[in-house]
Amino acid sequence: MTKEIRTILLALFLLTALVLTEVHSLEVLIGHSSLKDVYYQGEDLIIDVSVWNNGTSALRIIHFNLTIWRVEKRYDRLRNVELVYNSTIKKNETISPGQIYSLRILVTVTFQPAQYNLSLAVVTRFALGAAGEREDYIIPTYLFWVKPTFEVPTIVWAIVVEVVLIGLAIYIYRRLRVS
């Protein structure tokens, strides 16, 4: 058998396998707005969430889970250290097939300056069928930094240190010159 014939037979086999195999589409499609990498204390963290019912029966949105952990680097890996924010937003909304449910989540950032990990999930259940509740992660993990609202630039600190050191040098020079 030549190489061309093998390639054609392989392509025909793959097409036949695809035709015989069921193709499942996702029943719940989710999306969110983009987030920033740095937030300042007192700033609002805004997440716009959309849940689309791509199934054939009504979808009940039970609740959203939002958690924020402070993370630290330990043993060359980021570890969740402290749970700083945990919220369950109960909805109990039902949407028909083909409909989209949108929600805006607003969190005021009052955490200490550090690195944080955010995760957001939605818990849903279809009206028909034996399947139970299902949890889909809208944002499985998102790392961001919280910075203080007022930060002194590095150049200002360098100038202050330089002025102090020059003043100290002048003081020592005068003391040595007098004695």
Secondary structure as a PSIPRED ss2 file (coil, helix, strand):
# PSIPRED VFORMAT (PSIPRED V4.0)

   1 M C   1.000  0.000  0.000
   2 T C   1.000  0.000  0.000
   3 K H   0.000  1.000  0.000
   4 E H   0.000  1.000  0.000
   5 I H   0.000  1.000  0.000
   6 R H   0.000  1.000  0.000
   7 T H   0.000  1.000  0.000
   8 I H   0.000  1.000  0.000
   9 L H   0.000  1.000  0.000
  10 L H   0.000  1.000  0.000
  11 A H   0.000  1.000  0.000
  12 L H   0.000  1.000  0.000
  13 F H   0.000  1.000  0.000
  14 L H   0.000  1.000  0.000
  15 L H   0.000  1.000  0.000
  16 T H   0.000  1.000  0.000
  17 A H   0.000  1.000  0.000
  18 L H   0.000  1.000  0.000
  19 V H   0.000  1.000  0.000
  20 L H   0.000  1.000  0.000
  21 T C   1.000  0.000  0.000
  22 E C   1.000  0.000  0.000
  23 V C   1.000  0.000  0.000
  24 H C   1.000  0.000  0.000
  25 S C   1.000  0.000  0.000
  26 L C   1.000  0.000  0.000
  27 E C   1.000  0.000  0.000
  28 V E   0.000  0.000  1.000
  29 L E   0.000  0.000  1.000
  30 I E   0.000  0.000  1.000
  31 G E   0.000  0.000  1.000
  32 H E   0.000  0.000  1.000
  33 S C   1.000  0.000  0.000
  34 S C   1.000  0.000  0.000
  35 L C   1.000  0.000  0.000
  36 K C   1.000  0.000  0.000
  37 D C   1.000  0.000  0.000
  38 V E   0.000  0.000  1.000
  39 Y E   0.000  0.000  1.000
  40 Y E   0.000  0.000  1.000
  41 Q C   1.000  0.000  0.000
  42 G C   1.000  0.000  0.000
  43 E C   1.000  0.000  0.000
  44 D E   0.000  0.000  1.000
  45 L E   0.000  0.000  1.000
  46 I E   0.000  0.000  1.000
  47 I E   0.000  0.000  1.000
  48 D E   0.000  0.000  1.000
  49 V E   0.000  0.000  1.000
  50 S E   0.000  0.000  1.000
  51 V E   0.000  0.000  1.000
  52 W E   0.000  0.000  1.000
  53 N E   0.000  0.000  1.000
  54 N C   1.000  0.000  0.000
  55 G C   1.000  0.000  0.000
  56 T C   1.000  0.000  0.000
  57 S C   1.000  0.000  0.000
  58 A C   1.000  0.000  0.000
  59 L E   0.000  0.000  1.000
  60 R E   0.000  0.000  1.000
  61 I E   0.000  0.000  1.000
  62 I E   0.000  0.000  1.000
  63 H E   0.000  0.000  1.000
  64 F E   0.000  0.000  1.000
  65 N E   0.000  0.000  1.000
  66 L E   0.000  0.000  1.000
  67 T E   0.000  0.000  1.000
  68 I E   0.000  0.000  1.000
  69 W E   0.000  0.000  1.000
  70 R E   0.000  0.000  1.000
  71 V E   0.000  0.000  1.000
  72 E E   0.000  0.000  1.000
  73 K E   0.000  0.000  1.000
  74 R E   0.000  0.000  1.000
  75 Y C   1.000  0.000  0.000
  76 D C   1.000  0.000  0.000
  77 R E   0.000  0.000  1.000
  78 L E   0.000  0.000  1.000
  79 R E   0.000  0.000  1.000
  80 N E   0.000  0.000  1.000
  81 V E   0.000  0.000  1.000
  82 E E   0.000  0.000  1.000
  83 L E   0.000  0.000  1.000
  84 V E   0.000  0.000  1.000
  85 Y E   0.000  0.000  1.000
  86 N E   0.000  0.000  1.000
  87 S E   0.000  0.000  1.000
  88 T E   0.000  0.000  1.000
  89 I E   0.000  0.000  1.000
  90 K E   0.000  0.000  1.000
  91 K E   0.000  0.000  1.000
  92 N E   0.000  0.000  1.000
  93 E E   0.000  0.000  1.000
  94 T E   0.000  0.000  1.000
  95 I E   0.000  0.000  1.000
  96 S C   1.000  0.000  0.000
  97 P C   1.000  0.000  0.000
  98 G C   1.000  0.000  0.000
  99 Q C   1.000  0.000  0.000
 100 I E   0.000  0.000  1.000
 101 Y E   0.000  0.000  1.000
 102 S E   0.000  0.000  1.000
 103 L E   0.000  0.000  1.000
 104 R E   0.000  0.000  1.000
 105 I E   0.000  0.000  1.000
 106 L E   0.000  0.000  1.000
 107 V E   0.000  0.000  1.000
 108 T E   0.000  0.000  1.000
 109 V C   1.000  0.000  0.000
 110 T C   1.000  0.000  0.000
 111 F C   1.000  0.000  0.000
 112 Q C   1.000  0.000  0.000
 113 P C   1.000  0.000  0.000
 114 A E   0.000  0.000  1.000
 115 Q E   0.000  0.000  1.000
 116 Y E   0.000  0.000  1.000
 117 N E   0.000  0.000  1.000
 118 L E   0.000  0.000  1.000
 119 S E   0.000  0.000  1.000
 120 L E   0.000  0.000  1.000
 121 A E   0.000  0.000  1.000
 122 V E   0.000  0.000  1.000
 123 V E   0.000  0.000  1.000
 124 T E   0.000  0.000  1.000
 125 R E   0.000  0.000  1.000
 126 F E   0.000  0.000  1.000
 127 A C   1.000  0.000  0.000
 128 L C   1.000  0.000  0.000
 129 G C   1.000  0.000  0.000
 130 A C   1.000  0.000  0.000
 131 A C   1.000  0.000  0.000
 132 G C   1.000  0.000  0.000
 133 E C   1.000  0.000  0.000
 134 R E   0.000  0.000  1.000
 135 E E   0.000  0.000  1.000
 136 D E   0.000  0.000  1.000
 137 Y E   0.000  0.000  1.000
 138 I E   0.000  0.000  1.000
 139 I E   0.000  0.000  1.000
 140 P E   0.000  0.000  1.000
 141 T E   0.000  0.000  1.000
 142 Y E   0.000  0.000  1.000
 143 L E   0.000  0.000  1.000
 144 F E   0.000  0.000  1.000
 145 W E   0.000  0.000  1.000
 146 V E   0.000  0.000  1.000
 147 K E   0.000  0.000  1.000
 148 P C   1.000  0.000  0.000
 149 T C   1.000  0.000  0.000
 150 F C   1.000  0.000  0.000
 151 E C   1.000  0.000  0.000
 152 V C   1.000  0.000  0.000
 153 P C   1.000  0.000  0.000
 154 T H   0.000  1.000  0.000
 155 I H   0.000  1.000  0.000
 156 V H   0.000  1.000  0.000
 157 W H   0.000  1.000  0.000
 158 A H   0.000  1.000  0.000
 159 I H   0.000  1.000  0.000
 160 V H   0.000  1.000  0.000
 161 V H   0.000  1.000  0.000
 162 E H   0.000  1.000  0.000
 163 V H   0.000  1.000  0.000
 164 V H   0.000  1.000  0.000
 165 L H   0.000  1.000  0.000
 166 I H   0.000  1.000  0.000
 167 G H   0.000  1.000  0.000
 168 L H   0.000  1.000  0.000
 169 A H   0.000  1.000  0.000
 170 I H   0.000  1.000  0.000
 171 Y H   0.000  1.000  0.000
 172 I H   0.000  1.000  0.000
 173 Y H   0.000  1.000  0.000
 174 R H   0.000  1.000  0.000
 175 R H   0.000  1.000  0.000
 176 L H   0.000  1.000  0.000
 177 R H   0.000  1.000  0.000
 178 V H   0.000  1.000  0.000
 179 S C   1.000  0.000  0.000
